[in-house]
């Protein structure tokens, strides 16, 4: 499509009439001054008329300047060329002067108008470039978590101050709108424009409807009303919109790929963690059964110890399987809470009973205050959470040091703290300790683990509407804190 001058900027017929009248008045005023106020010769008058005509050309345009040139020639002939007071020219040389004035005035007017037009077009192009630059920055800052096409139409409407903007997304078949006005019947036009790859402009409605393509691929169509844009600006605008939509598609594909990669990584890590956790009880069971099935069976009291050990490790395996299932459900976002009123000390007793065989005789002190109100929790999930915190405390603190568990009532919240005497957490690593797969740099090769325990604990606590955080001073140990809302008494709930 050929380049079109910016539509909607030409003055109307009424305005042109007023400007021509103003031009005639200026020539009349100049003539009055030169004839009645400051009498001048013909040469001076010619220059004065030429200046007035150049002013009109610069201020308004060629039409006004042309009319001014004709009126100036008539006045020049009547008032300054002999015989004065008539339109008759006595000396043939004066015809040359008169014609020279007319040609010079019209030529100067054309040149002045052309310069003025070029300056106006340059200003328009500069404004369009600034608007396109602003739009490009806005598209780069679009939030991919929200609807990208909707954000794009809003940005186009705001940047170009359009009364109406419509964007048809070919990939989804949806049409997105922005602006104070509507464009009736535009949806069908947008679909046809997309399939045909055309571009149309309606001067009366000041409306563009143009196809959006990325290479040869149809992306959609854009309709914009109430703005004056050149063809090149509209083409640049559609290119920016196409890039924005393609960027959103690429980000979505990258997010899916990253989710798939993390899912595979999670599965691999969970399998490694489960294999590591299962190895110890399976080894114990295998050793016990081997001893029981040997050619020289142990004494009856030893047999009973082996059988008790197998039973204990089988229970531990059952717990590990249940916890692995819960981990998978949490990661899949399939947490369904079975809430029941629970006392924190009772919960801790159950957790410590289940991990007794893995504590290696370490001292674990439970020091909750008396009279704590109960909390509404899913016992199985919350036991999994505190098991993760206690086992972390055991792994990251010296073998002979105790782990202390406290529970206090703070502003209608039951706050439980699991304290260890390890080396603590650095300020740089503190913001990341609840991220999946994160391991502290100083201990990742010394302490076994998958980096999932704290992430799972946070997911469970958050699902309960609680808060989990860490308090640590390097060199003196860490405290992992869980805050849960105290259950309301039955009488208060009924009220």
N, C-alpha and C positions, 0 to 999 in steps of 0.2 A: 504494500500500500504506500502511495506517495506521501511525503511529509505534508501535513496540513498545519496551517497557522493556528495558533491557540484560539479555539472557538469561544464565542461569547464575549469578546473584548471590544468589538466595533461599536461606535456610538449609534444610537437610533436616529431615524429621520428627524424627529423633533429637536434632538440635540444638535444635529448638523445645521439645521435652519437657524438656531440661536447663535451658533458659532459663526456662520456666514454673516448674519446681521451684525455681530460684534466686530467682524473684520471690516465691514463697510463703515461702521461707526468710527473705527480707528483711522481709516483713510480719510474720512470726512473731517475728523478732528485735526489730523496732520495738515490737511489742505487749509482749514480755517486759520490755524496758527501761522502758516507760511504766507497766507494772503492778507489777513487782517491784523495779526499781532506782530509778527517778525517777518516783514517782506524779504524774500530771498530771490535769487536769480534761478534760471531754469536748471543749471547744473546742480545746485544745492538741493533744489526740489526733487530732482531725479534720485539723488542719493537718499534723501529722507523717505521717499516712497519705497525705495528698495529695502531700507532698514525695517519699515513697517511691515512689508510683505514677508521678510525673513522672520520677523517676530511671529506673525500669524502661522507661518509654516512650522516653526519650532513648537509653538504653543498648541496648534490644533492639527493641521495636516495639509495635504496637497489641494484638496477641493477648496478649502477656505482661502489658501494662498492664491490659487488661480483666479477666484472671484476678485480677490484684493488686487491682483495684477491688472485685470481688465478695468476695474474702477479707477485704479491709479493712473493708467494710461489715458482714460477719458478726462480725469481731473487735470493731469499734466498738460494735455492738449488744450483744454478749455481755459485754464488760468495762466499758463506759462509760455505757450507757443503762439507767436503772432499769426494771424490777428487774434489777440486776447479777447475772450468773451464769446468766441465762436468755436465750433468744432472743425472749422476750415483751417488747413495748413498752407501757409503762403510759400514758405521756402521749402523746396524738395529735400534739402538736407535735414529738415526737421522730421520728415518721414523716417529717415534713417535713425534719428535719435529716438523717435517714438517707438519704432520697431525694436531697436536695441534695448530700450527699457523693458518692453514687454517680454522679449526673449530672455533677457538677463533675470528678470523677476521670476518667470516661470521656471527657468533652469535652476536658479538658486533655491526656489521653493521645493523642487523635486529632490535636489541634493539634501536639503535640510530635512525633508520628510523621510528620505531614505535613512539618514543617520539616526533620526528619532525612532524610526521603526526598528532599526537594528539594535539600538540601545534598549528599546522595550523588549524585544525578543531575547536579548542577552539576559536582561533582568528576569524574564519569565523562565528561561533555561536554568539560571542560577537557583531560582526558587524551587523548580522541579527537582534539581539535583539535591538540594538540601532536604527536600521532603523524602526523596528516595533513599538518601543516606540515613535519615532518621528511621525510616521503615526498616532498612536493612539491619540496623542496630537492634531495633525492637524484635525482629524475627530471630536474631541470634540469641536474645535473652528470653525467648519463649520457654515457659515451663512445660517440659514434655510430660509431666505427670497429669496435666489437664488437657482438655480437647484443643489440639493444635489448630485445626481449621477455624474454630470459634475465636481463638485468640488472634488469628491472622486477620479475619474480617474486622474485628474490633480495632486492631492496630491501623488497618488501612483507613477506616472511617475517621479515626482520631487524627491521623497524620495529615490526610488530605482534606479534612473537614467536609466529608461527603455527606449528603443527606440520606443516602441509602447505599449499602454495599451488600451484594449477594455473592456467595462462593459455592459453586457446585463441585463436590468432591467425587470424581469418577470412581475411585476405589470403593467407596462405601455407598454411593448413590444418595448421599445426604446433601441438603442445601442449608447453608449457614447464613444468617442475616445480622446486620448491624446498621445503626443509623435511625433517625427519627421517622423517616418515611418508609413506605413499602413500594415495591415495584410489581404491580399486578401483571400476571401472565409471564413474568420473567423466567420462571423455573423451566418451562418448556423451551424457551429461547436458549437458556444456558445449556440444556441437554443437546439441542440441535447444534449449537455452536461448538460444543465439545466434539461431537462426532464429525462435523464438517471442517473443523479447524479454521473458522472464519473470524472476522473482526468487524463489528458494525458500530456506527456512531449516529445518534439522533440529535441534531442541533437544537431542535425545539425543546426536547426534554433534558438536554445536556447529559446524555446517558451513553456510556460505553458498554458494550457486551463483547468480550473477547475470549478466545480459547486460551487455555493454559497448557503448554506442552513442555516436556522435558526431553529434548532431542526430538525424536519422532513419536514418542509415547504420549498419548492424551492423558493429562492429569486431571483436568476439569475445566471450568469456565468461571470468569469473573464478570460481574455486572457492577458498575459504579455510576451513581447519579449525582448531579449537582456540583460537578467540578469541571474546570477547564484545563485539559491536558493535551499536549501534542501527541502525535502517533508514537514518537520515540519514547516519550515518558510512559505511555501506556504499555508499550512493549517491555520496557525495563521493569515496570510494576508487575506485570504478569510473570516475568522471569524470577523476580524476588519471591512472589507467592509460590511459584513452582518449586523453588529451592527450599522454601520453608516447609512445604508439604513433603518433599522428598527427604528432607532432614528428619522430619518426624517419623517417616516410614523407616529410615535407616536406624534411628534411635530405638524404635520399637523392636526391630529385628535384632539389634544388638542386645536389648534387654532380654528378649527371649533366649538368645544364645547364652547370655551370662547366667540367666536363671537355670538353663539346662546344664551349663557347666558346674554351677554351684550345687545343683541337685546331684549330679554325678559325683562331685567331690564329697558331698555330704554322705552319700551312700557308701563310698569307699572308706571315708573316715569312720562312719558308724560301724562298718564291718570290721575295720581294724580294732576299734575300741572294744566291740563286743568280743572279738576273738581274744584280745588281751585279757578282758575281764573273765571270760569263760575258761581261760587256760589254767588258772590256779585251782579252782574247784574240780575241774576235770582231772588234773594231775593228782590231786588228793584222792578222788574217787578211784582212779585207776590203780594207784598204789595200794589202797585199802583192799580192793577186790582181788588184786594180784596176790596179796598176802593171805587172804582168806581161801583162795583157790590153789595155793601152793601144795606140793606133795607133803610138806610138813606143816600142817595147819597150826596156827598159834593157839595158845591156851584159851580156855573159855572166857576169862576176863578180858583178854586182849581182843578176842573175836567181838565181844560186846562193844569195846572201844572203837574198833574198825567200823562196825555197823552203825554206831552212833555218829561217827565221823562222816560216813557216806550219806546218812540221813540229813545231817546238818548241811553238807555241801550241796546236796540235791535241793534243799530249801533255798540255798543261796542262788543256785542256778535258776530256780523258779522266779526269784525276785529279779534277777538280772534280765530274764526274758520279759517280764512285765514292764520293767523300766525301759528296755529297748523299744518295746511297742509304744510306750508313752512318749518317748523321744521322737519316734517317727511321726506320731500323731501331732505333736506340738509343731514339728517342722513343716508338716503338711497343712497347718492351720485348722486342724480338726479337733480342737480342744472343746470338750463338753464337760462343764463343771458339775459335779454332784456335791452340792454344798450341804454341809451339816455342821452343827455347833461342835466346836472342838477346843479343848484346853491345850495351850502350848506345851506345858510339862508332859502331858500324856503323849502328845505328838513326838516329843523328843525321846521319850522312853521307847516308843516303837521304833524310831529310827536307829537308836543306839543298839537295840536288840538285834536288828537286822544286820548291822555292820560290825557286830562284836568280833567275828572271826578275822576281820581285816584290819583291826586296830592295833594288833601286835602288843596288846597289853598297855597301850598308851593311856594316860590319865585324861579323861574327859569330864569336866565338872559342869553340872547344870545348876545354875544359881538364879532361877526366876524368883521374883518377889511373890509373896503370898497374896491371895485374893485377887489375882488377875482375872479380868472378864474373859469369857470365851471369844473365839473368832469364828466366822462362817467361812469354811474352806472345803475344798475337795481334799480329803485326807490323803488319798493315794498320791495325788500330784504334789501336795505340799510336803509329804514325806520325801518324795523324790528330790524336791528343791533343797531341803535341809540336809539330805544325804550328800548332795553335791557339795554344799558349803562345808560340811564337816570333813568330808574326804579331802577337799582342797586344803583345808587347814592342816590336816594330818600330813599331806604330801609336801607342803611348802614350809613346814616348821621343823626345827631340829628334833631328832628322835626322842630325846628325853624330856622335851618341853610339853606342858599340858595344853589342852584346848579348852577354853572356857566359854560356856554358853550362858547368856543372861537374857532376861525378858523383863521389860518394864512398861508401865502404862504412861504414855506421853500424849496429852491432848486428845483423848479418846482413841488413840492408836496404840496397839500392842506392838512394841518394837523389840525384835529379837536380834541379838548380836552374837556372832560366832567369831571369837577372838583367838588369834594364834600369836606365836612369838617368832615368826620367821623374819626374813630380811626385809620385808615390806615391799611396797610398790612405788616406783618412781613417779614423779609428777608428770613426766612425759607419757608414760604408759597408762596412767589412771583413766583417761577418757576412753580407752579402747578395751578395757579388760572384760567388758560384757559383750564384745563382738564375737561372732562365730569364728572359730579356728584361730583366734588370737592367742599366742603364747608369749610370755615375757622372754625377752632376749637372753637374760642371764640364766634362765632355768629351763628353757625349752628342750635342751639336750640332756638335762640331768634328771628331770622329773617326767615320768610317763604320763600321757594324756592326749586327748584329741582337741582340746580347746573348745569343747562344747558345753561343759558343765555350767559355767556362769551364764552363757547365752540361754540355756534351757531354764535356769533358775529365774532369769529376768522375764522370760516369756510366761512362765507360770504365775509369778507374782503380779505381773501386769494384767494377766487375764482375771485375777482376783480383785483388780482395782487397787492394788497396793503399790508400794515403792521399794526398790532395792538399790542400795548404794554401798560404796566401800569407803572406809576411813583408814588411812595408813600413814605412818611415819617411817621412812626408810631406816632400817637398822633396829627397829623396836617391834615390828609386827604389824598385822592388819586386822581390821574388824569388818566383816560383811554383815550389813544390817538389812533386816526385812521389816517393813512397817505395814501392818494390816489393821483395818478398821475393827474396833471392838464390837461384838454383837450387841444389839439393843435388847434390853430385857423384854420379856413377853408382854408385860403390862404397858410398856411404852409403845411397842409396836401396835397393840390393840387400840391405844388412844389415837 
